[in-house]
């Protein structure tokens, strides 16, 4: 289990590449909506790789900038909470939305609101609060999430594909996932004495051991 807590994002990167190959292989059999949902899932995988591996400093940034933590390697966000939020909640909802497709458009709508929430957080909230111009996850938000959200608006919203019940369920669920499924969980599962600690490379440079 500790291996998964440390490497779920690496596994996600591999799953993202495999899913992309699958989508390209069966492209002609996918409807526009199905394609959008699978691309949205791939976007999530690659976004998490940027946050936790390629740039990797997302955990330290959240703890230091958003919560002003004195223990940015473990509090309030820790490796166990990150696993629950990103894999158990994130992967589950995005994968299900891609598999079910139009049969549960409300779920796809909810995932798009999560993607939109990521765009807003990475483009504005984190940079404004941290007085920075860049943060881990911002590039993938621009490259992947923005086109997916825009494509969803053009395909589903502008063409009135979704029903009233889809909006009635999807919008509140999306808000719930953004607030409760992310930020509230971080607070609820916070533990200063936790053993689920992020590595030094996942902290901001100024918070690493031996750094000023």
C-alpha atoms as a printed R data frame, in Angstrom:
    type eleno elety resid chain resno       x      y       z
1   ATOM     1    CA   UNK     A     1   0.000  0.000   0.000
2   ATOM     2    CA   UNK     A     2   2.891  2.352   0.725
3   ATOM     3    CA   UNK     A     3   4.118  1.729  -2.815
4   ATOM     4    CA   UNK     A     4   0.770  2.939  -4.175
5   ATOM     5    CA   UNK     A     5   0.858  6.032  -1.959
6   ATOM     6    CA   UNK     A     6   4.279  6.872  -3.354
7   ATOM     7    CA   UNK     A     7   3.763  5.933  -6.998
8   ATOM     8    CA   UNK     A     8   0.049  6.169  -7.894
9   ATOM     9    CA   UNK     A     9   0.808  9.161 -10.146
10  ATOM    10    CA   UNK     A    10   3.507  7.201 -11.982
11  ATOM    11    CA   UNK     A    11   1.001  4.393 -12.532
12  ATOM    12    CA   UNK     A    12  -1.466  7.049 -13.687
13  ATOM    13    CA   UNK     A    13   1.032  8.314 -16.239
14  ATOM    14    CA   UNK     A    14   1.350  4.806 -17.675
15  ATOM    15    CA   UNK     A    15  -2.436  4.404 -17.674
16  ATOM    16    CA   UNK     A    16  -2.707  7.751 -19.436
17  ATOM    17    CA   UNK     A    17  -0.408  6.608 -22.245
18  ATOM    18    CA   UNK     A    18  -2.200  3.258 -22.574
19  ATOM    19    CA   UNK     A    19  -5.590  4.994 -22.621
20  ATOM    20    CA   UNK     A    20  -4.356  7.403 -25.291
21  ATOM    21    CA   UNK     A    21  -3.207  4.473 -27.441
22  ATOM    22    CA   UNK     A    22  -6.582  2.789 -26.932
23  ATOM    23    CA   UNK     A    23  -8.442  5.962 -27.921
24  ATOM    24    CA   UNK     A    24  -6.344  6.391 -31.069
25  ATOM    25    CA   UNK     A    25  -6.848  2.731 -31.960
26  ATOM    26    CA   UNK     A    26 -10.649  2.846 -31.630
27  ATOM    27    CA   UNK     A    27 -11.081  6.495 -32.616
28  ATOM    28    CA   UNK     A    28 -13.456  5.834 -35.504
29  ATOM    29    CA   UNK     A    29 -15.825  3.909 -33.241
30  ATOM    30    CA   UNK     A    30 -16.151  6.658 -30.630
31  ATOM    31    CA   UNK     A    31 -18.828  9.331 -30.641
32  ATOM    32    CA   UNK     A    32 -17.753 12.914 -30.030
33  ATOM    33    CA   UNK     A    33 -19.006 12.698 -26.461
34  ATOM    34    CA   UNK     A    34 -17.205  9.417 -25.760
35  ATOM    35    CA   UNK     A    35 -14.001 10.844 -27.202
36  ATOM    36    CA   UNK     A    36 -14.305 13.908 -24.999
37  ATOM    37    CA   UNK     A    37 -14.792 11.845 -21.844
38  ATOM    38    CA   UNK     A    38 -11.802  9.605 -22.577
39  ATOM    39    CA   UNK     A    39  -9.630 12.631 -23.368
40  ATOM    40    CA   UNK     A    40 -10.791 14.161 -20.103
41  ATOM    41    CA   UNK     A    41  -9.601 11.049 -18.239
42  ATOM    42    CA   UNK     A    42  -6.242 11.171 -20.022
43  ATOM    43    CA   UNK     A    43  -5.986 14.840 -19.079
44  ATOM    44    CA   UNK     A    44  -6.488 13.962 -15.418
45  ATOM    45    CA   UNK     A    45  -3.718 11.350 -15.526
46  ATOM    46    CA   UNK     A    46  -1.243 13.738 -17.159
47  ATOM    47    CA   UNK     A    47  -2.234 16.613 -14.872
48  ATOM    48    CA   UNK     A    48  -1.474 14.498 -11.804
49  ATOM    49    CA   UNK     A    49   1.897 13.496 -13.267
50  ATOM    50    CA   UNK     A    50   2.831 17.177 -13.555
51  ATOM    51    CA   UNK     A    51   1.623 17.914 -10.030
52  ATOM    52    CA   UNK     A    52   3.363 15.027  -8.281
53  ATOM    53    CA   UNK     A    53   6.216 13.902 -10.579
54  ATOM    54    CA   UNK     A    54   7.410 16.140 -13.434
55  ATOM    55    CA   UNK     A    55   7.285 19.391 -11.499
56  ATOM    56    CA   UNK     A    56   6.201 17.529  -8.403
57  ATOM    57    CA   UNK     A    57   5.899 20.379  -5.925
58  ATOM    58    CA   UNK     A    58   2.115 20.471  -5.719
59  ATOM    59    CA   UNK     A    59   1.914 18.909  -2.215
60  ATOM    60    CA   UNK     A    60   4.415 21.352  -0.747
61  ATOM    61    CA   UNK     A    61   2.745 24.273  -2.493
62  ATOM    62    CA   UNK     A    62  -0.700 23.391  -1.158
63  ATOM    63    CA   UNK     A    63   0.549 22.943   2.389
64  ATOM    64    CA   UNK     A    64   2.773 26.018   2.425
65  ATOM    65    CA   UNK     A    65   0.752 28.493   0.369
66  ATOM    66    CA   UNK     A    66  -2.848 27.476   0.987
67  ATOM    67    CA   UNK     A    67  -2.536 26.387   4.625
68  ATOM    68    CA   UNK     A    68   0.593 28.243   5.777
69  ATOM    69    CA   UNK     A    69   1.834 24.962   7.241
70  ATOM    70    CA   UNK     A    70   4.936 24.648   9.387
71  ATOM    71    CA   UNK     A    71   5.071 20.972   8.370
72  ATOM    72    CA   UNK     A    72   4.637 21.173   4.582
73  ATOM    73    CA   UNK     A    73   5.849 17.604   4.063
74  ATOM    74    CA   UNK     A    74   2.855 16.136   5.897
75  ATOM    75    CA   UNK     A    75   0.294 18.690   7.075
76  ATOM    76    CA   UNK     A    76  -2.502 19.108   6.295
77  ATOM    77    CA   UNK     A    77  -2.106 17.247   2.976
78  ATOM    78    CA   UNK     A    78  -0.248 13.947   3.291
79  ATOM    79    CA   UNK     A    79   0.442 11.043   0.941
80  ATOM    80    CA   UNK     A    80  -2.539  9.046   2.169
81  ATOM    81    CA   UNK     A    81  -4.984 11.925   1.651
82  ATOM    82    CA   UNK     A    82  -3.510 12.615  -1.779
83  ATOM    83    CA   UNK     A    83  -4.057  8.976  -2.728
84  ATOM    84    CA   UNK     A    84  -7.679  9.029  -1.558
85  ATOM    85    CA   UNK     A    85  -8.508 12.300  -3.331
86  ATOM    86    CA   UNK     A    86  -6.755 11.595  -6.613
87  ATOM    87    CA   UNK     A    87  -7.221  7.858  -7.042
88  ATOM    88    CA   UNK     A    88 -10.210  6.665  -5.043
89  ATOM    89    CA   UNK     A    89 -12.287  9.752  -5.850
90  ATOM    90    CA   UNK     A    90 -10.640 11.267  -8.924
91  ATOM    91    CA   UNK     A    91  -9.883  8.187 -10.978
92  ATOM    92    CA   UNK     A    92 -13.152  6.534 -10.011
93  ATOM    93    CA   UNK     A    93 -15.355  9.409 -11.169
94  ATOM    94    CA   UNK     A    94 -13.450 10.179 -14.391
95  ATOM    95    CA   UNK     A    95 -13.130  6.517 -15.405
96  ATOM    96    CA   UNK     A    96 -16.803  5.844 -14.695
97  ATOM    97    CA   UNK     A    97 -17.835  8.943 -16.654
98  ATOM    98    CA   UNK     A    98 -15.782  7.743 -19.629
99  ATOM    99    CA   UNK     A    99 -17.127  4.181 -19.537
100 ATOM   100    CA   UNK     A   100 -20.801  5.046 -18.984
101 ATOM   101    CA   UNK     A   101 -20.772  7.972 -21.392
102 ATOM   102    CA   UNK     A   102 -24.144  9.435 -22.356
103 ATOM   103    CA   UNK     A   103 -25.992  7.102 -20.004
104 ATOM   104    CA   UNK     A   104 -24.876  9.320 -17.105
105 ATOM   105    CA   UNK     A   105 -24.137 12.712 -18.575
106 ATOM   106    CA   UNK     A   106 -24.555 14.236 -15.128
107 ATOM   107    CA   UNK     A   107 -21.383 12.439 -14.036
108 ATOM   108    CA   UNK     A   108 -19.454 13.747 -17.021
109 ATOM   109    CA   UNK     A   109 -20.736 17.217 -16.143
110 ATOM   110    CA   UNK     A   110 -19.496 16.816 -12.577
111 ATOM   111    CA   UNK     A   111 -16.014 15.806 -13.744
112 ATOM   112    CA   UNK     A   112 -15.872 18.810 -16.065
113 ATOM   113    CA   UNK     A   113 -16.638 21.065 -13.115
114 ATOM   114    CA   UNK     A   114 -13.729 19.450 -11.275
115 ATOM   115    CA   UNK     A   115 -11.519 20.168 -14.287
116 ATOM   116    CA   UNK     A   116 -12.811 23.742 -14.342
117 ATOM   117    CA   UNK     A   117 -12.040 24.015 -10.633
118 ATOM   118    CA   UNK     A   118  -8.479 22.917 -11.345
119 ATOM   119    CA   UNK     A   119  -8.122 25.536 -14.062
120 ATOM   120    CA   UNK     A   120  -9.277 28.313 -11.740
121 ATOM   121    CA   UNK     A   121  -7.119 27.077  -8.854
122 ATOM   122    CA   UNK     A   122  -3.911 26.674 -10.871
123 ATOM   123    CA   UNK     A   123  -4.302 29.757 -13.051
124 ATOM   124    CA   UNK     A   124  -5.458 32.193 -10.395
125 ATOM   125    CA   UNK     A   125  -5.876 31.014  -6.793
126 ATOM   126    CA   UNK     A   126  -2.457 29.437  -6.225
127 ATOM   127    CA   UNK     A   127  -0.567 32.146  -8.109
128 ATOM   128    CA   UNK     A   128  -2.367 35.032  -6.438
129 ATOM   129    CA   UNK     A   129  -2.085 33.588  -2.942
130 ATOM   130    CA   UNK     A   130   1.524 32.521  -3.439
131 ATOM   131    CA   UNK     A   131   2.516 35.647  -5.399
132 ATOM   132    CA   UNK     A   132   3.897 33.448  -8.167
133 ATOM   133    CA   UNK     A   133   3.473 33.152 -11.913
134 ATOM   134    CA   UNK     A   134   3.784 29.353 -12.104
135 ATOM   135    CA   UNK     A   135   2.801 26.313 -10.042
136 ATOM   136    CA   UNK     A   136   2.874 22.544 -10.423
137 ATOM   137    CA   UNK     A   137  -0.191 21.616 -12.467
138 ATOM   138    CA   UNK     A   138  -0.661 24.897 -14.296
139 ATOM   139    CA   UNK     A   139   0.761 23.800 -17.668
140 ATOM   140    CA   UNK     A   140  -1.385 20.675 -17.901
141 ATOM   141    CA   UNK     A   141  -4.428 22.695 -16.843
142 ATOM   142    CA   UNK     A   142  -3.852 24.974 -19.825
143 ATOM   143    CA   UNK     A   143  -2.905 22.290 -22.337
144 ATOM   144    CA   UNK     A   144  -5.412 19.595 -21.352
145 ATOM   145    CA   UNK     A   145  -8.193 20.805 -19.076
146 ATOM   146    CA   UNK     A   146  -8.974 24.058 -20.901
147 ATOM   147    CA   UNK     A   147  -9.613 22.358 -24.289
148 ATOM   148    CA   UNK     A   148 -11.710 19.641 -22.616
149 ATOM   149    CA   UNK     A   149 -13.885 22.106 -20.725
150 ATOM   150    CA   UNK     A   150 -14.261 24.295 -23.823
151 ATOM   151    CA   UNK     A   151 -15.083 21.237 -25.936
152 ATOM   152    CA   UNK     A   152 -17.658 20.124 -23.383
153 ATOM   153    CA   UNK     A   153 -19.351 23.523 -23.498
154 ATOM   154    CA   UNK     A   154 -19.502 23.495 -27.307
155 ATOM   155    CA   UNK     A   155 -20.667 19.899 -27.544
156 ATOM   156    CA   UNK     A   156 -23.025 19.497 -24.593
157 ATOM   157    CA   UNK     A   157 -24.098 22.901 -23.296
158 ATOM   158    CA   UNK     A   158 -24.347 24.876 -26.551
159 ATOM   159    CA   UNK     A   159 -26.095 21.991 -28.343
160 ATOM   160    CA   UNK     A   160 -28.449 21.247 -25.415
161 ATOM   161    CA   UNK     A   161 -27.428 17.593 -25.200
162 ATOM   162    CA   UNK     A   162 -27.899 17.387 -21.430
163 ATOM   163    CA   UNK     A   163 -31.312 17.122 -19.797
164 ATOM   164    CA   UNK     A   164 -32.586 19.196 -16.891
165 ATOM   165    CA   UNK     A   165 -31.972 16.256 -14.537
166 ATOM   166    CA   UNK     A   166 -28.363 16.066 -15.740
167 ATOM   167    CA   UNK     A   167 -27.868 19.676 -14.670
168 ATOM   168    CA   UNK     A   168 -29.822 19.113 -11.476
169 ATOM   169    CA   UNK     A   169 -27.496 16.292 -10.435
170 ATOM   170    CA   UNK     A   170 -24.277 17.169 -12.228
171 ATOM   171    CA   UNK     A   171 -23.779 20.744 -11.040
172 ATOM   172    CA   UNK     A   172 -24.276 20.078  -7.295
173 ATOM   173    CA   UNK     A   173 -22.147 16.923  -7.551
174 ATOM   174    CA   UNK     A   174 -19.381 18.842  -9.291
175 ATOM   175    CA   UNK     A   175 -19.431 21.508  -6.587
176 ATOM   176    CA   UNK     A   176 -19.458 18.800  -3.919
177 ATOM   177    CA   UNK     A   177 -16.459 17.054  -5.476
178 ATOM   178    CA   UNK     A   178 -14.521 20.320  -5.639
179 ATOM   179    CA   UNK     A   179 -15.263 21.409  -2.083
180 ATOM   180    CA   UNK     A   180 -15.798 18.251  -0.051
181 ATOM   181    CA   UNK     A   181 -13.882 15.771  -2.224
182 ATOM   182    CA   UNK     A   182 -10.760 17.920  -2.242
183 ATOM   183    CA   UNK     A   183 -10.360 20.729   0.273
184 ATOM   184    CA   UNK     A   184 -12.593 19.401   3.042
185 ATOM   185    CA   UNK     A   185 -10.972 15.968   2.899
186 ATOM   186    CA   UNK     A   186  -7.560 17.561   3.298
187 ATOM   187    CA   UNK     A   187  -8.740 19.204   6.524
188 ATOM   188    CA   UNK     A   188 -10.666 16.185   7.810
189 ATOM   189    CA   UNK     A   189  -7.742 13.784   7.321
190 ATOM   190    CA   UNK     A   190  -5.054 16.187   8.531
191 ATOM   191    CA   UNK     A   191  -2.684 14.741  11.146
192 ATOM   192    CA   UNK     A   192   0.536 16.405  12.268
193 ATOM   193    CA   UNK     A   193   1.785 13.058  13.570
194 ATOM   194    CA   UNK     A   194   1.105 11.117  10.388
195 ATOM   195    CA   UNK     A   195   3.688  8.769   8.911
196 ATOM   196    CA   UNK     A   196   2.406  9.489   5.391
197 ATOM   197    CA   UNK     A   197   5.069 12.038   4.492
198 ATOM   198    CA   UNK     A   198   5.941 13.550   1.107
199 ATOM   199    CA   UNK     A   199   9.497 13.342  -0.195
200 ATOM   200    CA   UNK     A   200  11.737 16.408  -0.172
201 ATOM   201    CA   UNK     A   201  11.481 16.791  -3.942
202 ATOM   202    CA   UNK     A   202   7.725 17.339  -3.577
203 ATOM   203    CA   UNK     A   203   8.204 20.398  -1.398
204 ATOM   204    CA   UNK     A   204   8.873 23.954  -2.485
205 ATOM   205    CA   UNK     A   205  12.624 24.578  -2.732
206 ATOM   206    CA   UNK     A   206  12.635 26.891   0.267
207 ATOM   207    CA   UNK     A   207  11.051 24.217   2.489
208 ATOM   208    CA   UNK     A   208  13.490 21.418   1.717
209 ATOM   209    CA   UNK     A   209  15.971 20.256   4.324
210 ATOM   210    CA   UNK     A   210  19.195 22.221   4.027
211 ATOM   211    CA   UNK     A   211  17.526 25.054   2.122
212 ATOM   212    CA   UNK     A   212  16.970 28.545   3.407
